[in-house]
Amino acid sequence: MNYETPLFFRVMEYADAADRDVIDMVSGNPDWEPPTALREGLREYADLEPDRFQYPPSEGLLELRKEIAARRGVDAEQIVVTNGAGEANYLAMARALERGSGDEILLTDPVYPYYPGKTTMLEGSQSYVATDDEGRLDPDDVRAAASEETAAIVVNTPNNPTGAVYPAETMRELVGLAEEYDAVLVSDEVYDHYDLSGQFSSALETDSPHRIVTNAFSKSMAITGVRVGYAIFPPELVDDAKSRHMLVNVATTRPGQYAVLRALRETGPDYYERNRDRLRERVETFTAALDAAGAEYTRPDGSFYVMARFDGYPGTLENVERLIDEAGVAGMPGEAFGSSRTEWLRFALVTPRVEAAAERLATYFG
């Protein structure tokens, strides 16, 4: 089986090797502070007894699972604490394929590139459903693409790369489609705290044995390196997910879980609102520069990405490298996200240098 290194790494390597100052708008690493309680929790953990540095329960610390369960309205036994949302999605897609209801994974186009990679790794097949120009997904298009071979429908809301947020009606219909085709809706909601529209709706709002919800604290708490995520399974699917998690990873970081638990308990809503406000300001700054450059772009309703199209400058890896060399801005090629956005580039607004990057792009394309 052949695995392809994701383009993220190739772009970052090229940017790091550039012989000039380059503003990183590739990675989804928030540049702001984690919650104060998160740092305090890690410091506190360093002084605990030696036994607290050994394996935690494989499915996650019970107190953390209870805290998540209370917030999400589920039973703690349905939760597996994972190494970020990446492992959570892997477990979810594996369980969907293991049910024996087909080997096809329905993905959106554009798509977060790790979903097709995981599908290949799990020996499933990919099919794609196009979204509209703003990244919105029409459930009727999903129905047209679904078949008896469909094992899972994988969606991401708020969305990377388009910034689209799926409303409650869409999520209900997607769960219904999963039930209709004896498939599983895998809803990756890792950007839920970055809903800028007020329209976000979790798949958990529709009770069903045909949906798995994944999430992580990587983005919401600005701790992508701590690797604490989770998946919420229907009761009948969770046991085998726990076994696979144990075999692949044994468990995830005990200090990280401890610190996340403290942060959940002690961090108020103002922390998250400040970060949403920060993103709203960056969206305005960046899109104003895109207007000045005559670019077409998607204005995100959530997450922290903007896709842009510059006339005569398709979203190829070659053009991304050229932009690094000639403008000092590193973005992602649209071709990395599927066939529908090959003319586009994607920029992550998680850098304090958004204004400088905007000026560079406006000058370069203006």
N, C-alpha and C positions, 0 to 999 in steps of 0.2 A: 504494500500500500504506500502510495506517495503522499507526503505531506508538504505543503508549500508554506514557507515562512511568511507570516502576514506582512503586508506592505508597510504597516506601522513601523516595524523595526528597520526596514530598508530605508524609509524616509528619515527616521531619526539618526541612523548611522551616517547618512549622507549629510544631514544638517550639522551633526557634531564634527564632521571632518572638514566643513567649509572653512575657507580662509577669509572669513569676515564675521561680523556680528549677525546672528540669525535669531529672530523672534520665533519661539516655538508655539505654533498654533495647531500642533498635531495631536499631542497627548491629551487625554481627559483627566489630567491630574489637577484638582483644584489648588489654587495658589493661596487660599486664605487659611486662617487658623482653624484647627479642630476645636471642638468644645473644650473649655477650660477643665471640665470634669474628666475629660478623656485623658489629658496630660496628667492630672492629679491621680487618676486611677493607675496609670502606668508607673508613676513614681512610688505610689503606695505598694504596688505589687512587688517591687524590687526588694522590699524588706520583709516579705512573708516567709514562712517556714519552707524548708527544702521540698517537702511533699507537694507544695503548690506549684512546683516546677516540673511535675511529672505529668503523665497522660491525663487529660480530662476525660469525662464520658465521651465516647465517640460521637454521639448525636448532638453533643453540645452541653454546656453547663445548664443544669436544670433551671436555675434562677433566671438565666438569660432567656431560655425558651419560654418560661412562664411569662416573662415581661413582654416578649414579642407576641405571645399568644393573646395576652390581655389587650394589647393594642390592635391586633388584627382580627379579633373575634373568632379565634379558632382554639382547638385543644393543643396543649403543649406537645402531646405525643405525635402530632402531625408535622412537627417542625424538625428539620435537620439543619444544624448550624454547619456552614460550609466554608471552604477557602474562597471567599468572595462570591460574587454573583456568577463568575465563570464556572466554578464547580457546581453551583446550584443549577445552572442551565444544563450542564452536562448530565447531571443526575436526572433532571426532569425529562430531557430528551431520550435518555436511555430507558427510563421507565415507560415512556410512551411507545417506544419501539418494541420493548419486551412484552407488551400485552398481546402480541400476535394478531393485531388488527390491521396490519399493513406495514410497509417499510418506507412510505413516502412522508417527508416532512415538508409542509407548505410554509414557505417563507415569503416575506414581502420584498419588493424591489422598489427602491433601494433597500439594502439589508446590512445589518451589522455583520462584518465579515467573519466573525468567529462562529456564527450559527452554521453556515455552510461547512466550515472546517470541522465542527463537531459532528455534523451529520455524516460526513465522509468517514471520520474516525469510528463512528458507531455503525458503519456499513449500511446506512440508510440512503435513500435517494432524495434529491432536492427538486422541488417545483416552486415556481415563483408567481406571486400575485402582485401586479403593478398597483402602486398607490397613485393618487392624483398629484398635480403639480406642487401642492402644499404638503404632501406626505400623508394625506388622509387615506384611510383604508375603507373601501366599500364592502360590507359583508356579502353583498350579492356577487361581487367578483370572487370572493373566497368560495362561495357556494358553487360557482361555475367551475372553479378549479379543483374542488374536492372530489374524491371518489372513494370506493371501498378500500383502496390501497392507502388512504391517508391515515397515518398514525398520529400525527401532531400538526397543529397550527401554532407557529411560534410568532409572537408579536412583542414589540417593545414600546411601551408608553410610559412617560414621554419618550420620544423617539430619538435615537442616534442612527442616522445622521440628520434627519430632516427637522427635528424639533416639534413634530406633530404630537398632539395629545388626543387620544381617542376618548370620545364622550361615553357616558353611561350606556346609551342605546347601542352603540357599536359593540361595547364589551359584552352586553347581554346577548346580542345576536351571535357573537363569536362563540360564546359558551354554548349557545343553542346549536350552532353548527357542529361543534365538537360532539355534542350528544347525538345529533342526527346521524353522523357518520361514524359513530363509535370510535372517535378519536379523542385526543387530549389537547386542550388549549394550554399552551405554555406562555404565561404572561410575565415577561421580564419588566419589573417595575422599579429598577434601580435608581431612576431619576425622579421618583415620585415627589421628593421634596423640592424639586425644581419645576413645578408646574407654575408657569407664569400667567396662565389663562383662567385658572379657577375651574377648569372643565375636567380635570383628571378624575377618572373612575377606575377603581381596582376591580380586577376579575373576582376578587373575594366577595364582592357585593352580590354576586349571583352564586348561590349555593349549588354545587354540582360535584359529582364524583369524576367529572370529565375536565377538570381544570387544575393546573398546578401553577402557583405563583412563586416567583423568585425575586429576591431583593438582596441588598447588601448595605452596609454602612460606609462603604468606600467613598461614595460621592457625597452622601448627605452629611457626613461628618468630616469630609476632606481627609480621609485616611486610606487612600488606595493601597498603601504599602502594608497595612495592618492585616488585611485579608480576613475579614469577618463578614460572611453573608449568610443567607438562609434560603431554604425552599420549604414551601407549605404544600403538603401532599394530601390527597384524599386518604382516609384511613386505610383503604384497601390497597393502596400503592406504596405506603410509607415504609413498610418493613424491608422490602427488597432494596429500596433506596438507601436505607441505613446500612444494609450489608455491603452494598457497592461502595458507599462512602468509607466504610471501615477498611475495605480491602485496598482502596486506592490511596487514601490519605491517613488512615487510622483516626485522626481527629484534627481539628484546627487549633490555632494558637490559644492557649489558656490565658496568658496575660492580656491578649487582645480582647477576648471575650469578657474578661473581668472589667477592663477599662470601658468597653462599650456599654456594659450593663450600668456602670456608674454614670456614664454620660447620658444614657437614656433617662435615668431617674432624675438627674439634676439639671438637664439642659432644657430651658424653656423655649417656647415657639419663637421668641424674638431672635434667637440665633439663626434659625432657618430663614426668617423673613429678611434679616439683614443681607443674607447671601442672595436671596432672590432679588432684592433691590439692587444689589451690586451687579447682578447679571442684567437686569433691565437697563441700567445705565450703560453697560458695555454693549448691549444690543443696539441702543440708540447711537452710540459713538461709532460703532463699526458699520452699521447699515448706512449712516450718513456719508461715510467715506465711500462705500460701494455706490451710492447714488452719484457722488462726485466723479467716480470712475466710469459711470455709465453701465454698471453691472446689473444683471438680473439676480435676484436672491430670494431665499426663503427666510421669512421672519419667524423665528422659533416661538411656539406657544409653550415650550418646555425644554428641558435639558439645557445644554450650553453650547450648541453648535449652530453655525450658519453655513448654508450651502450657497455658493455664488457661481455665476457663469459670466465670463468675460468674452466678448465677441472675438472670435478667431483664436481663442486660447483654450482648447479642450483640456479636460481633466485627466491627462495622462501622467504617468510617473516621470516621463521626460520633462514635461512642462513644470511639474512640481520642483524638480531639481533645478530647472532654469530659474524659477522664481526665487529659490534659495540663493542661487549664485548672483542674480541680478537685482533682486529687491530686498533680500535679507529677511524674507518671511517664509516660514515652513508651514504648509498646509497639507491636506491629504488629497490624493487624486480621486476624482469621482468614480473612476473605473474600479476602485477598490470596493465600491458599495453596490455593484451590480450594473446591468446593462442600461438601465434607464437614466443614469446620471453621469454618463461618460464625458459629457461636455462641461461638467461642473467640478468645482473644488470645494472641499469642506474645511472650515476653520473652527478651532476650539477657542472659546472666549475665556479660558481659564489661565490668563496671564495678566499681570499688572501692566503689561506693555501693549494693551489693546489699542490705545490711542496712537502710539508710535507705529504699530503694525498697520493701522488704518491709514495713516498718513503715507506710509511707504507704498501701500497698494494704490491709493488715490494718485500718487505721483507717477507710479510705474504704468498704470493703465489709463491715466487721465489724458 
